[in-house]
Amino acid sequence: MTTDTETTSGAARRESGGAVRRYLAALRTPRGAIGAGLLGLLVLLAVLAPVLFPGGYDDQGDNALAGASGAHWMGTDELGRDIVARTIFGLRTDLTLLLTAVPASAVIGTLMGLAGVISRWLGAGMQRLLDVILGFPGIVLGMSVVLVLGTGWSALFVSILVIGLPLFGRQARAGLQVEQEREYVLAARVLGVRRRTVLTRHVLPNIVDPIVVNAAVYMVVAVFIEAGLSIVGLGIQPPIPSLGAMLNTGARYLEVHPAYVMGPGLVLLLLTLAFTLLSNALNKAVLRR
């Protein structure tokens, strides 16, 4: 039994190392490199926002809705605040939201999908719950969460987390059902290997690839969830900037100051492009497995 355990442990380590190599290979492809580089640049800008703009995002001036100048590259908003500064701080807000809510949704959704390992009834119950969540359009579900919890960062976090649960839960459930019928899983059970060991050493390493790809894809969806809720006034509230909230406010001044929406719109486009390229590169790397 010790030998069998050591063998499965070694296989798990090899599978884990293979997954890392696949992801690194994906980043070396043209799409992966461009996506990773673009995302890295955006993250760097967000991290350095307080250094680049020591006055902060709410530093008001006397010249409202001013055009582009040396002091304000994209002009100012209706309160005389620098649009570039607020756009970078808005990017910072969006990235903190995406890089926490999406991983949390992936982990919780995957655990819900794997609940069938503990009990068949529990697994079936979790699937019915995921079906109920899936039955609501994403934006409607997000609006419902915001109306219950109130507007702000926390409500957006919960909205993104909950909306993504069916994506990861159903993927994990499907992977679990396939892996349970594999010969090596059946052999492990015959040898008396515990369910938890079978799950962590056999099932999880073989379903992690689609979960990672789905997480990258859901990053793109989460960008639009934040933007959609903020555009209708249910997201981040003033004076805290977010890309969606800036688009919401800037749309009112589109005719007199187009640059107001060009800044956050361009950053939103680049953020979406980065995650799209990364998800495509990861998907191709996984399919070559």
N, C-alpha and C positions, 0 to 999 in steps of 0.2 A: 504493500500500500504506500509506503514511503517513496518507493521508486516511481510509482504512478503519479503521486502528488508532485514530486520533483519534475517529472516529465511535463505535466500540464502547466506547472509554474514556468518552466523554460519556454514552453510553447507560447504562453501568454506574453512573456517578455519579448519574444521574437516578433509576435504579432504587433505589439505596441511599438517596437522599433521600426517595423515595416510601415506602420501608419505614419510615424513621424517622417520617415524618408519620403513617403508619398506626398505629404503636405509640403515638405521642403522642395521636392521636385516640381510641385505645382507652382510654387513661388518663383521658380527659375524659368518658367515659360513666359513668353511675351505678355500675355494677359495677366498672369499672376504677378509678374514683376511690376507692371504698370499700376495694377490695382493696389499692390502692397506699398509701392512708392508714393502713390497719391494719398492713400490712407495715412501713411506715416507722416507725410507733409501736413495734412490736416490736423492730425493729432498733435504734432509739434507746435503748430500755430495755436491750437487750443490751450496747450500746456503753458506756452509762453505769453498768453494773452495779458496777464497782469504785468509782465515785464515790458511788452511792446506798448501797452497803453496804461501807464501808471495812474492816469486819472480815472480809470474804471469805465464802466459802461453807462453810467448815469451822469457824466460830467456835462452839464448844460451850459450853453453859450447864448449870446444875444442874437446871433444870426441864424434864424430858423429857416429850414428848407433852402439852404444855400447850395449853389452848384459846386462842382468839383473845383478844388484849389490845392495849392501846395500843402496847406495845413490839414485839409479834409479831402482826401483823394476821391471820395464818392459823394461829397457834400455832407449836409447835416439833415437831421429829421425835424419834425415839427416843434421840438423843444430845443433845437440847436445842438443836439448830441451827434457826435461823429458816427456816421453810418458804418464805416469800416470797423471801428472799435466795437460797436454793438453787434455787427455780424460775426466777428471772431469770438466774442463772448457768447453769442447765440450758438455758434458751433460748439463751444465748450459745454454749454447746457445740453445740447442734443447728444453729444458723444457720451457724456456721463450717463445719460438716460439709456442710450442704446447698448453701451458696453456693460451695463449692469442688468437691465431688464431682459434682454435676449438670452444671455447665459442662464439667468435664473429660470426663465421659461423653459429652456432646453433641459435643465436638470430636473425640474419638477415634472414637466411633461413626460420625460423619459421614465422617471420613477413611477408615474401613474400607469404608463404603458407596460411596465414590467411587474405590476402588482399581481399579475396572474401567477407569478412564481410562488408567491406566498399562499394564495388561495384562488381557486377558480372563480368563486363567487365574488371575491374582491376585485379580480381582474375584470369580470363582466360588469360590475358596478362602476368601475372607473371608466370603462368604455362608454357606458350609457351617459355618464356625466360629460365626457368629452364630446359625445354626439349632441348633447344639449347645447354646449358652448358653440359647437360648429354650426348649429342651426341658426345662430344669429349672425347677420352681416357684421363684419369687423367694426365698421365705423359706428353702427348702432350699439353694439356691445360696449365700445369705448365710451360713447356718450352716456350710456346707462351707468357705467362705473364712475364717470366723472360727476354725474348728477347725484350719485350716492355719497361719494367721498369728498366732493368739492373740487374746484379747479386747482391746478398746480402740478409740481413735479411728481409728487407721490401718486396722484391719481393717474397721471400718464404712465408711470412705472407699472402700476397694477393693471392698467388697460393693456399695455403691450405684453405683459406677462400672461394674462388670462387669454387674450386672443391667440397667442402662440401655442397654448397647451395642446390643442388637438393635432397640430402639425407634428409635434415631437412625440406625443403620446401614441398616436396611431402608427407612426413609423416604428416606434419601439415595440409596440404590440405585434405588428406584422413581422418584424425581425425575430422576435421571441418565438412566434409560432413556427417560423421556418427553421430556426436553429434547434428547436426542441426535437425535431424529427431527424436531425443529422445523426449519423452512426456514432461519431465520437461522443456526442452528448448522451446517447442511449447507453454506450459502453461505460461512460463515467457513472451513470446511475446504477448500472448493474454492479459496478465495483464498489458501490456504497458511498460515492462522493456526495457530500452535502449539497443541498440546493444552492446555498449561497456561494459555494465554491464553483459549482457549475455555471452560475450566473456571472460571476466576476471573471472567471478564467476562460470561459468558452463563449458565452452569449454576448456579453458586452464588447469584447474585442472585435466581434464580427458585425456588430451593428453600429459601431462608433462612426464609421465613414459616412453613412447617410445622415446621421445626426449632425455631424460637423457641416456637411454641405447644406443641410436644411437651415442650420443656424446662420450661415452666410447669406442664404437666400432671404431668410426672415429679417435680417438686418435692413434689407432694402424695403421690405414691407413696413417695418417699424419706423423708418424714416417718414413714410407717407402717413402712418397713423398719427405720429406727432404733428406733422405739418397739417393734416386734415383737421384734427381737433383744435389746434391752435388757430387755424384760419377762421374757424367759426366761433372763436372766442372761448373755447373750453379747455385750453391748454395752459401753458405758462402765462402768468399774469404780470402786467407791468408793475414795477419798472424792469423786472428781470427779463432779459432778451432771450428769445429762441428764434430759430429760422422761420418756423411757421408763424409765430406771433408777429415778426417783422413783416412778413408777406401780408398778413391780415391788415396791419396798420398802413403799410406802404401802398396797398391797393387804393386807399382813399385819395392818395396824392399822385396817382399814376400819371395823370395828364400834365401836372405841373412839375413833377420831380421823378422821372422814370428811374433814376439811379437808386431811388429808395428801395425798389424791389429787385433791381439788378444784382445788388450785392448778395443778399441772402438767397436769391434764386440761383445764382451761379454756384455758391457754396453748396447748396442743397443738391444741385445737379452733379457736382463733383463728388460729393459724398455718396450719392446713389451709384454713380459710375464706378467708384472704387469698390464698393461691395458687390456690384454686379460682376465686374471683372474677376474678383477673387472667387466668387461662387462658381463661375464658369470654369476657372482654372482648377479649382478643387474637384469639381464634378468630373472633369476629364481625367484627372489623375486617379480618381477612385474607379472610374470605369475601366482603366487600363490594368487594374489590379489583377 
